[in-house]
């Protein structure tokens, strides 16, 4: 299994949960704010984007590893 799959899944799930918590929590205490930004929302969105990117990259990768017995593909010939 490609390492990007579990890493992407964990980040996407935690990012989604943190974003939902940031939107649903009614408390705007100073510990959750930097200036006027809610840290939970922005960190959650960043984690969600990172997780989705990892999952997309894992999906686009080749399905089987290249054998070391096969010669490398020739480029431009």
Secondary structure in CASP SS format (residue, H / E / C, confidence):
PFRMAT SS
TARGET T0000
AUTHOR 0000-0000-0000
METHOD secondary structure of the structure
MODEL  1
X C 1.00
X C 1.00
X H 1.00
X H 1.00
X H 1.00
X H 1.00
X H 1.00
X H 1.00
X H 1.00
X H 1.00
X H 1.00
X H 1.00
X H 1.00
X H 1.00
X H 1.00
X H 1.00
X H 1.00
X H 1.00
X H 1.00
X H 1.00
X H 1.00
X H 1.00
X H 1.00
X H 1.00
X C 1.00
X C 1.00
X C 1.00
X C 1.00
X C 1.00
X H 1.00
X H 1.00
X H 1.00
X E 1.00
X E 1.00
X C 1.00
X C 1.00
X E 1.00
X E 1.00
X H 1.00
X H 1.00
X H 1.00
X H 1.00
X H 1.00
X H 1.00
X H 1.00
X H 1.00
X H 1.00
X H 1.00
X H 1.00
X H 1.00
X H 1.00
X H 1.00
X H 1.00
X H 1.00
X H 1.00
X H 1.00
X H 1.00
X H 1.00
X H 1.00
X H 1.00
X C 1.00
X C 1.00
X C 1.00
X C 1.00
X C 1.00
X C 1.00
X C 1.00
X C 1.00
X C 1.00
X C 1.00
X C 1.00
X C 1.00
X C 1.00
X C 1.00
X C 1.00
X C 1.00
X C 1.00
END
